Amino acid sequence: MGPGDRVIALVVVVVLLAAAAFVVVRALPEKCGDGFEEAAKECVGVTAGALDGDPELDGLIRDVADENARVEKGWKDPENGEAHIPYVRVALMMPFTTDATSSMSTAQIARALAGAHVAQLRANAQAGPRYQLLLANDGKDLDHWGPVVERLAPMAADKESPLVGVFGMPNSTPDTLAAAKALSAHRIPTIGPILTSTTMQAGYFFKTSPSNDLLVRALGSYLEKNPGGATGFLVSDRREQDSYSTDLRDVFLKHFGKKYGLKQRQASYLGLIGDDKGVPQRFADVARSICLTKADTVFFAGRDHDLPHLVNQLASEPSCSHTMPTRILKVGIGMDPESTGTEITAHLRAARITLVGAASVDTLSWKDPAQLPAGPQGFLEQFEKLRKTMPASHPAWGAKPLDDGYAVMYHDAFTVLAQATDRAYDDINGKEGEGKGGDRKKKPGAVELPSHDDVYNTVVNMNILGTDKGASCVNCMRGASGTFGFDDSPDTRKWAVCKPVPVIEYPPAAAPAGKDGKDKKPDRVYRTYEDNFDGSCP
């Protein structure tokens, strides 16, 4: 090859490299899809259409996308002379892909998305504006929230189909708090359906689950009636980035540290979620310590997916005699299916261990749908209808899709925003569409849709009101998880007020011999901030 040939070859190589670089730059947006960008090998962003999530989620994701398309068509191009029905947008911000250490499992994502979609379908079946459910993927570890907020913020200023709120963000982490503060800076109301760490506070940030402190107060009411021995033991997850576990550990020490001797009887472990170094879910030393101290009341400051490993280790620990019963006290959204399976239930019974969980909702008690209040009954009907339309999604949901409470709480979070939007819409336009906005059914664009500010101002007035006849629910929320409200008081810090906090025992105690248990009066359910109403929440 001569000098000229080498020059030509070099030019060709440079051109090919430049072309390849151009192709890579152009390919990334196409790979991730419209509204998304690549971040650490994940596609993060926002869409009203279908996104690439875990394959098991395809049925649900496509059903949401189809409903969103129907809503848009119903405003822009309705068929057969039907009315033009305006719509607003609500964003579900959470992961849609997983790996071994993700913040959510595929089953948890499926149940959360199903609950949110049920709420969307129920809201769209009512009079008033319709709702698009935007899917906002902030990454499996919740740490790519920046591009998501950048895309959501301009949507709040859209007059034709405004973004009125955001919900999701499943774990109490520094990234979740940073995202909530960023959304608050844009005055966008945001709801955490399953957040419980007391650190989760920002200006426009509401929580439909009780805080760790409120959940532990419910456990305190339980322990007043069932004190057990004075020997307790504290088990906590030592992962540095998990605000939930560190906060719960502090709350347990605050409420029970002295009475149950938790400061001198405690041990830690490394939880599954996160990138901390070391082998996770090692409970051998923890189990031996519990058995050595003969603790009968174990306070678990960790996440539900770690709990079965502690139970199995305790059940097989040779130094445990299992002659006396042991309780493991926990807080959470419901009772995770991994803690109620056939094998672990057998271990619990054999080792005389009872899980005692303060929860956001107790779906294990939903035995007869016909006997349920209107809130959970309406949710359950639509939830089962949705399951029947998507048989391919059933494996992802699991055999017990309601037990962990995710579907219920994500449903209620969406419903808070929808109820506030409907109320603001009626106030602005007149209940029959004949007020300020004109006739919404015949004149496209004649109505005025509520803004994110209107929705926020409505949510903070979803009050529980004290009257001379007791507490009253006029503007509050009657959800699938119970009746509760919100206010703008610095005391409540945008946690749900009068939210029921059931305490679940698993395995449930057997009824006395010869009785069916029906003559036993059920324990009173603790309600958040009930002291504000002399214990008379509605």
Disulfide bonds with the S-S distance in Angstrom:
Cys32-Cys43 2.24
Cys291-Cys320 1.40
Cys473-Cys476 1.60
Cys498-Cys537 2.00
